[in-house]
């Protein structure tokens, strides 16, 4: 599975951006898709995830972005999105999309994901 992010850029605090992640390859094996971010000097952290199971989709968010960010997926286009509203300077980071062949627990753990994109920079000015 190959993942390519786009949509990053520079935005003022309070503004919005929408990130996209185009997937190709053996996407039928993917059970969980998510977004992570990494700020300078910090570890990569969980942002949001969608788990796809026979019981339906479940979405999860980090507390720091809950109510401001929305993760969604377009199956027909094999594309994952992250709509980011009310952006804050502390949201500045490189954002990565990720895919996992596992479903269920530890969706917030980097080690759970098998495939990663190259990242896209998001910079929020104050």
N, C-alpha and C positions, 0 to 999 in steps of 0.2 A: 504494500500500500504506500502510495506517495501522497504527500500533503504539501500544498502550496498556499501560504497565507498572502493576503493583500488587504489594503484599506487603511493601513496605519498612516500617521502624519502628525502634524502640529495643530493643536487646537487650544483655544483659551478655556480657562476654568469655567465650568457651567455649560460648555458645549457638548456636542455629540459626535460620535464616530461609529461606523459600522465596519467590523472586520469580517472578512470572508476567508474560507479555507476550502479549496477545491481538492477533492480526493479522487484518486485513480488507482487502478490495479484491482486486487482482490478485496474490494470493499464489502462483499457479502459476508466476509468473516468478522467484520467489525461489530462489536456489541456495545461499546462505550466510546463516546467521543467527548472531547473536552478542550478547555482553554486553560493555559497556565501563563504566568508572566514572571519576568525576572528583571528587577531593578538593579542598577549598578551597585556592586558590593553586597548584594543580597542573594539568598537562595531562590530558586525557582519555586513559585507558589501556585497553588490551585486557585482558579477563578470560578469556573463553572463546568458542568458536565451534563450530558444526556445519556441515560442508560436505556437501551432498547431491549425489551424482553417480551415474552409471550403475554405478559400481563399489561403491556402497554409501555409508553415512554415515561420516564421519570427524570426530572431535572433537579439539579442541585447547584447551590451557589455558596461561595465564601461569604461570610458575614459582612466583609468590607465592601462588597459590591451588591448585596441583596437589595432589591428595590430600585437599583439604578441600571443594572446590566440585564440583558435578556439573551439567552442562548437558544438557537433554533437550528433546525436542519431541514434541508430540502432534499428529499430522497431522490426525486426525479433527476436532479442536477448533481447529486453527490456533493453537495456543498453544505458546509457548516458556517453559521453566522454568530457574531457576537455584537449585539446592539448595545452601545455604551452611551448612556445619557448622564447628565449632571456630573461631568467629569471633574476630577480634582487633581491638583498637582501630584498628589501621592499615587495617582494611577499611572504616572509615567513609568514605562517599562518596555521591554521587548516582550511581545505577546506571541505565544506559541500555540498552535493547535496540535492535538494528539489523538491517537486512536488506539483502542485496545480490543483484543479478541476476547477479553474477559468481561462478564457482567457482574452485577452484584456489588459487593463491598469494596472498600478502599478506592473508590473512584477519585478521591482527593490525593492519592499517592502517585508520585511520578513513576515509581517503579512498576506500577500496574499497567503502564502504557507501552505498547510495542513499537509504535510509529510516531514520528515527530516531524513537524514542518521546520522550516529554516528560521522562522520568526519574522515579525514585522514591528517596527518601532512606533510607539505611541508616546508623544510628548505633550503634556498639558502645562501651559504657562499660566502663571498667577496674575 
